[in-house]
């Protein structure tokens, strides 16, 4: 089917006018549920503003930077990412020199190791995506933090960054506002969307589903009042619970299928339609097969 078909996905374009203030001084550029567009945060303190994610490619990054400057006024900007994937962070070049870029070490290292390969892979996903990535330059952060956490003082508001190691990626990072109990999950959780399992062996098979589910359980225990998922509608803790429960259920069902001697393709054929039927209102069903093949690969 050609890209001009009505069934073709829309271009992955961030809408800078889709800004919602979810708490005083906490803004989200909402994704409109457009594929490969993330929810983007802009968080104000009294003297500094934090931007969370950039969208895909230099055009989107420029739009996000302009929106952040408009909202932040004279406050200096800090940029951080939830993880290195193109739709979340490959607009960072627009921020270089205009903001202080702050990542965890695993994010930085994964970007260095895999970034160019992901540009090439994503460009094969269609002309709209290739166009969005045209001219993308991968830039290094200005600051890298070691260990599992970092705090950023924005002035009268401290934002906590936390990472747990390999899960959806090697450097998944949540952004947590403890006073307001607002949580930005990145792609550790989507809302009414099948979790994105970047299972692309042999090129990239760097996932830990068990730790991913454990992280989600930990985040549930924080009892966030507002959850901003990587993609999908803003909600509450039920967003995280739904993803965690899906992953735990799927891992058990795949393990049961493996005991019958089926290979990964046979498990996909028998199980994927049932999983889709269980979640009729979830989008991105293409990720079901990737998740099944991941769990089928485990010893």
N, C-alpha and C positions, 0 to 999 in steps of 0.2 A: 504494500500500500504506500502510495507516495506521501511525502511530507506535507503536501497541500491538502490532503484528505481531512475531512472534518473529524476523523478519528485520531489524527496525529496529535501528540501532546503539544501544549503551548510552549513557546520559547521559555527558557528558565530565567525569566527577568524579574528582578526584585522591584516591587512597587513602592517607592519611597513615600507615597501618599497613604499607604496602608498602615499608618502608625496609630497604635493604641496605647494609652497610658493605663497600665494595669495596677499601679500604685503611685503614690506621689513621687515623681521624679524617676519612675521606672517605665520605660517605653519598649514596645515591641513592634518592629516592622513585620507584620504578619505575612505568612507565606501564601495565603489564599488557596492552600492545598495544591499549589502548582508543583508538579514533579521537579526535583532538583533545585528547588528554592527553599532555603531554610527560614525558620523564625530567627530574627536578628534582634539582639538586645541593645539598648542604649540606657545606661544607668548613670544618673547624676548624683554627685555629691556637692558640697558647698564650694569646692575648689577644683575638682577634677571630674571627668566623665569617662566611663568605661564602655567600650563597644564590644559586643560579643558576636563574632562571626561577620563575614563580609559578603556572602553570596559568591557566585561563580564568575571569575574573569574580571578583567580591568574595568569594563563598563559598569558592572554591578558594584564593584568596589568603590568606584567614583561616586555612584549614587548614594551608597551608604555613608561614605565620608561626608558628602554634602548635607545629608539629613542629620548626621551627628553634629556637625558644626552648627547647623541651624538650631538644634535643640540645646546644645551645650553652651552656646554663646561664646564667651571669652575663656571658658574653662579649657585647659589642655586635655588632650585625649590620650587614653590608653586603649590599645586593641588586644584582645585575647581571643582564642579560638576554642571551640569545644573539641575539635580534632582536626586532622590535616586534610580530610577529603575535599575534593575540588569545589563542591557546591557550598561548603562551609568556609573555606579559607583561601581560595585561589583568586580573591580580589584584594589580597593584602598589599599588593604593590602600590595601590592608590594611597595607602596610609603611611608608606615609608617616608620618613621625614616630616610627616604631618601629625604623627602620633607615636607614642612609645609602644612598641610591639613586645608583648610579654607572653611567652609560652613555657610549658614544662619541657624538660629535656627530651623525654620520649617523643613528644610531638615534633620537636625540632629535628631529632634524629630520623624519625619516620618520614618527615617531609623531604629531608635530604636524600634518603635512600630510595623513596618510591615516587616522589612528586612528578618527575618527568614522565615516568611510566604511566602514571594515572592520567596525565594530560593526553598522552597518546591513546590510551584505552577509552577515555570519555569521548574523545573526538570521533570515535567509531560509532557512538550511540545515535548519531543523526546530525543533520546540518545545523539545526538550531543550537545544539550543544557545542558543535565545533566552532560556530560563529561566536558564541559567548566566550569561549576559551582563546580565541584568536588574540595574539599579542600578550598572553599571560607570561609574566616573569615571576619566578619563585624567589621570594625575598626571605632573608634570615631575620629572626627576632633581634630586638635590641637588648632584651634581658631574658635569661633562661633561669628558671628556678629548679633546684634539686629537690629530691624527695617527693613526698606525697601531697604537699599543700603549700599554698602561698596566700597571703592576705594583701589586699590593695586598699589603702586608705584614700577614699575619695573626698574626705572632709565631711564630718558628721555622718558618715556612712562607710562601713567597712565591708568589702566584698571578699568572700572566701573562695578560693579555687582549690579543687581537690581532684587527685587522680589516684587510681588504684593499680595501674599496670595493665597488662594485656586483657582486653575484653572485646568490644567491637573493633577497636584498633589498639595499638600499643600505648597510646597516650590520651585516651578519652578523658575529658576534663569537664566536671560540672562547675557551674557558677552559682553560688549560694549567698543569699542575702539573709543572714540569721535573724535580724530584727523583724523583718517583714515575713520571713519564712517563704521566700520566693526562690524557686529552683529552676535553673536552666539546665536541661539534661543533655543537650546535644543528641546524637543518635543512639545513646543508650536507651532512649524511649521515644517512640512516635505515638501519635494519637489516632486510633482507628486506621492503622496502617501496619502491614506486616513488617516486622523488624528487618532491618537491612543487614543481611549477612554477606559481607564482602569475601565470599569463599571462591577464589579464582585460582585454584591450583593448576599448574605449578608456579604461576607468576606471583600469586599472593594468597597464602592460606594461613594468615596470621590472625587467628581468632581464639578466644577462650570463652566458650559459651557458659561453662560452669561459673567462672568468676563473674561474668556479665550478670547472670542471674543473682549471684550473691551481692553484687553491687546494688542491684535494684532492690533487693530485700533490705539492705542497709538504708537506702534512700527512703523507702517506705517508713522505716522506723523514725526518720526525722520528722514525719508528719507535716510535709510542706503544705502551706495554705494555697499556693498557686504554683502550678507546674507549667513551664514553657517547654514543650517537647521540641526535638530537633525539627520535626515536621508535623503538621496537623494543628488542631485547635488547642488553645490554652485551656487547661482544666485544673484538676486537683490531684490528690494522691492516687485516685482511681486510674489515672493514665499509666502510672508506673506499675500498679498492681496488674493491670490487664496484660502488659508486655511480659512481666515476670512470669505470670501464670501460663501464658501462651508458650513461653520457652520451656518451662519445666514440663508441661504436658507433652509438647512435641518431642522433647528428648526421650521421654518414657515411651512414647508410641513408636518412635524409630527403633529404640532398643528392643522392643517387643517384636517388631517386624524382622529385625536382624536374627533373632533366635530361630526363625523359620528357614534361614539360609538364603534369604533374598539379598541380591546386591543392591547398590544404591539406586540404580535406574528402576529396578523393579519396585523398590520401596516408594520412590517418587510416583510411579504409575498408580500404585494402590492407595497411597496415603494422601497425596496432594489434593485430589478432589474432595476428600472428606474434610480436610483442614479448611479448604476454601468454603465449603458448605457450613462449617461451624462458625465462620466469621463473615457473613454475607455483606456486612456494611463496612468492611475493611478494604482499603485500597492497596495497590502495589502487590498483587498476588504473585507476581513473578519472583518475589523473594522467598516464597514457600519452598520452591525446588532447591534453592541454594542452601536454605537452612536444613532441609532434610539431608542433603548430600554431606553437609558438615557433620551432622550428628551421626550419619552412617559411617563416617570415616574414623570415628573414635574407637579405640581398642576397648 
